[in-house]
Each structure stands twice: as C-alpha cells, then as structure tokens.
C-alpha cells in the first residue's frame, strides 16, 4: 500500500475532474466506466458509490477474491494520474456509506454500496515530460 500524493488527492476530490474506473471483465478484457461519485477520504483510500454499476460491481467482487488490481484514472486539463489499487470492500453501512449518500442525495441519487480501493501504485499520466513516471 502507498499514500497518494496531495496533487492526486486534490484531483480525485475535484468535482471538475473526470474519473474513470477500469476493471477486469470475466473474459479477461478491460471494462471502463466514468465515476461521478468518487472521493479520496484520505491518502490511502479511494471510495466510490455503486449507483448503476452492475458489470463493474460484478467485476470488482471477482477481482477482490482474486486479488486483482483495479485502476482509476483522474484527468483535468493536461493533468492526469493513474492509481492502481487493491479492491477492498463494498460498504453497505457506516460513516463512509452515509457520507457518500448524503452527497448523492443532493443529486436525488443514492448508492447501493460504496466500494473502496487501497492504492498500490500511482503514476503521473499528465501531458508532460513526466508522463509514465511512477510517483508512489
């Protein structure tokens, strides 16, 4: 496990940034979806709500059992980071679940659960000479 640098935390918690989750599909392919309900409550946790997430949720469940890594890409302008992490838990109650649904209620939505990912490595994928550099 690694701690995400501050610039990555800031971008993950930004409402203006685009966030993409990539999971491994049953056929071995990559399944990618945009995440609207995502937060980094601390430097060692990424959390996102499962609202319509059927295929991704199934993939995450299998990946958790297999120990496979999921990937979150966050982008704003030319700044971009990829966080690869271990699939942890699907929370259906507790402070994280309540906080996520409190935010989603403002948009008249709710999450069935809140998935968490523990960062294992972080890569700078920005449109700059630093692209492809492992930063954590």
C-alpha positions, -999 to +999 in steps of 0.1 A: +000+000+000+012+036-008+000+070+001-013+091-027+005+125-031-015+156-024-019+166-060-036+132-067-059+136-036-069+171-048-077+159-083-097+129-070-118+152-048-123+178-075-158+180-090-144+193-123-121+163-129-131+133-149-126+099-132-126+066-150-126+031-133-111+002-152-119-033-140-112-068-154-141-084-172-148-121-169-134-127-204-101-110-194-109-078-212-110-043-197-143-028-186-141+010-181-168+034-167-169+070-157-173+076-120-193+106-108-195+095-071-158+093-061-138+106-032-105+102-016-112+105+021-075+100+030-042+093+012-047+055+015-083+052+003-104+058-028-141+054-024-169+054-049-206+047-049-223+019-068-254+036-083-259+019-117-227-002-115-238-037-125-209-051-146-183-031-127-197-043-094-196-079-105-160-074-118-149-058-085-164-087-065-144-112-085-113-091-085-115-088-047-115-125-044-087-129-070-065-102-055-065-084-089-058-046-091-084-021-103-073+012-120-087+047-115-077+074-140-083+110-130-080+138-155-084+176-155-070+195-184-034+183-191-031+169-155-037+132-152-029+104-127-035+067-127-040+049-093-038+011-094-052-004-062-064-035-044-101-039-043-111-038-006-148-037+005-183-029-006-197-009+024-235-010+028-235+009+061-212+031+082-197+066+081-183+063+045-216+049+032-236+076+050-213+104+038-215+092+001-253+090+002-255+124+019-237+139-011-256+119-036-290+129-021-282+165-033-284+150-068-315+129-059-295+097-061-283+070-037-257+043-038-264+006-031-229+003-016-196+022-015-166+004-028-131+011-015-097+007-032-064+007-014-037+023-036-007+001-045+010+024-071+004+059-085+015+071-119+018+105-134+000+104-168-001+141-174+005+156-208+041+165-199+076+151-199+067+133-166+041+111-183+046+075-173+065+083-141+057+062-110+052+088-082+041+065-054 
